[in-house]
Amino acid sequence: MIVALPKGRIANEVLNIFKKIFNEEFEFENRKLILKKAGFTFLNVRNWDVATYVQKQAADIGVVGLDVITELNSDVLEVLDLGLGKCRVSVAGVKGDNSYKNKTEIKVASKLSNIAKNYFSKKGIPAEIIKLNGSIELAPLVGLSDVIVDIVETGNTLRENGLEEKEVIMHSSARVIVNKNSFLTKKREILDLIEKIKEKNGS
C-alpha cells in the first residue's frame, strides 16, 4: 500500500503512529522521498500535492489538512480526522479597522483563493480575490487588499504585524484520505489500517 505524507511535522507525527502500530522505526533518511517498510511505501511530498497523489492513484492513502482538501475540491474519500495540525482558516485585517464590512466590493488577498471566493460569495459580498503565495500579512498593510484569508494557528504572526482575526471561515486538522478506486480494490486492508491508526492515535 502506498501512503503519501506531507513534509514536516505532520509526517513525523504520522510515522510515529506507524511506529506504534508495527513496533518498528519509521523515518525518512536525509533527503530521501521514499521509505519502504513493513509492506508499505511512504512518499514524502509537499503538503499541497498530497491530495493530487491520492486522487490520481499514485498513492492509495494520504494525510493532508482539511483546508487543502477544501481549497482543491479534491475527489477523494475522507475517512478519519487525526486531530493533528489544528488550525483555522480566517478572515484577518488591520487591528481595529472594520471598514471592509461597509464596502460594496472588497479586495481579499489569499493563497486559499477558492475558499475565500466561496465564503464571500455565500455572504453575497462582491470580492476581488488576489492570489498570493507568501507573506500574505503584508497585503492589507500596504493597501493591496482590504483583508486577507489565511491559515491561523496561534495568531502570533497576525498580532506581530498589527493584524487581527475578523471572522473564522472553517476549522482544519489533518485528515486521512483514500483513493476511491483503492478503497474498492483494497477495502479490507485499508479499513484494517484505519482501525489500527485510530487505536494508536487515540482518535
N, C-alpha and C positions, 0 to 999 in steps of 0.2 A: 504494500500500500504506500502511496506517495503522499507526503504531508508538506504543504507549503507554510512556512513560518515567516513572520515579519522580522526584519533585522532589529536588533536592540534588546531592550529589557524584556519585552513580552516573549520573544523567542527563548530567552534564558529561563523565564518562569515556566513556559510550556515544556521545555526539555526537562526541567526539574520534575514536572508531573510524570513524564515518561520514565524518569529515573526511579521514581517511587513505584510505578507500575511494574517495571521489569527488574528493579533492583540492580541496575547497571548504570554506568556513567554515560550520559548523552551530552556531547559537546562538539560544536563546530571548531575544528582546529584552524588556528591562524586566520587566513582569509578564504578558506575553503567554503564553497557554496553548497556542497552536497555532503550529507552524512548518511551512511548506510549502517543500520544496526537493528538487530532483533526482528529482521524481516521487513523493516520499514526503510523508506528512503525519504530523508528530510531535505527540503530545499530552503535555503536562506535567501529570501527575496525582499525587495523593497515593499514596505507596508502597502503602498498604493497598487502594487502588482499582484498581491496575494489572490484577490477575488478573480482576477483575469486568468491566472494559472488554473484555478479551480473551475471556473466557468468553461474554459476551453479544454478541460480534462487533461491538462499537463500535470495536474495533481488531483488526487481523489478527495482530499480533505485539506482545509486551510484554517488558519486562525487570523482574524482581522477585526478591526473595530467596526461597530455598527454605523459609525459616521461615514466610513469609507464605502460600506455596502450600500448605504442610502444615497450617497453622492453619485456613485457609479450606476445605481439602479441594477445591481448585479443579479443575474438569473441563476441563483444558487439556492440550495436548501440551508436555512439557518437552523441548527439543531441544538445548540447549547450556549448559554451565557456563562462564560468563565468568571465573570466579575473582576477581571484584571483590567488594568489601564483605564480606570474610570475617569470620565471627563464629561464636559458639557459642550454643546455647540451653541454659542450665544451671539446675540447682537451686542456690540460694545461701541462706545463712543467717548468723546471728551467728557470728563467728570463734570457733572452739574449742568451740562448742555443737552437739553431735550428738544431743541428746536426742530430736529428732524421729524418729530411727530406732527408738526404743523405744516410741513411742506407738501405740495401737490405731487411732487416727484422727488425721490431721494436717490443719492448715489451711494452704492454699497460696494466696498472692496472685500474680496474674499478669494480663497483658493477653493472653497466649497460653493462654487457658483450655482450649482443646481439646487442645493439645499436652500441657499439664500433666495434664489429666484422663486422657488416654490413657496417658501414661507411668506414672502411679501405679496405674492400673487394671491394666496389664500386669504390674506388680510385685505385684499383689494387696494393695495398701495402700489402705484407705479414706481418701479425701481430700475435704475440703470446699474447693472452688475459689472463691476470692474474686476477682471481676473488678475490676481496677483499670486505669486508662488512663495513669497517670503517677506519678512519684516512688515507684515500687514498692519501692525500697530501704527506705522508711520502715516498711513493714508489720511486719517482724519486730522492729524496734527499739521499737515502741510496743505490741507484743503483739497486733496484728491478725491476724498469721499466724505459723506456726512457721518456714516457709521461703517463698522466692519462686521463681518460674520466670521467667527474664528473658534477654534477649539480652546477651551479654558479648563485648566486643571486646578491650580491654586488661586489664579487671578493675580499673582505677583507681577507678572510681566505687564499686565494692564495697568496696575497701580503705579509701577515704576515709571510708566510713560504718561501718567496723568489721565488714564482712561478708566472706565468702569463698565461693568455689565449692565445692560439695559433690559434685555429680555432673553430668557432661556428658550431656545428652539427645541432642543432634544438632549437627552442624556445618552451617553455612549459607554460601551465597555467591549472587551474582546469577545468575539463570538466564534464558535466552531461552525464552519460552513462545509457543505458537502456537494460535490458534483452530482447532478440529477441522474445521469447515466450510471455513475459509480454506485449510487445508492441502490439502483435496481440490480446491478450485477454482483455487488459485494455487500449486500444489505446486512447479512448476519455478522460479518467481520466488523463492519462499521458500527452497528448497534452495540456489539460486544465492547469495542474500543470506547465508545461514548460512555458506557456504563462504568468502565474502569477509570476514565478521566473524571467522571462525576465523583466517584468514590475517593480518589486521591486528591481531588481539588477541593473537596468538601462542599460542592455545589449541589 
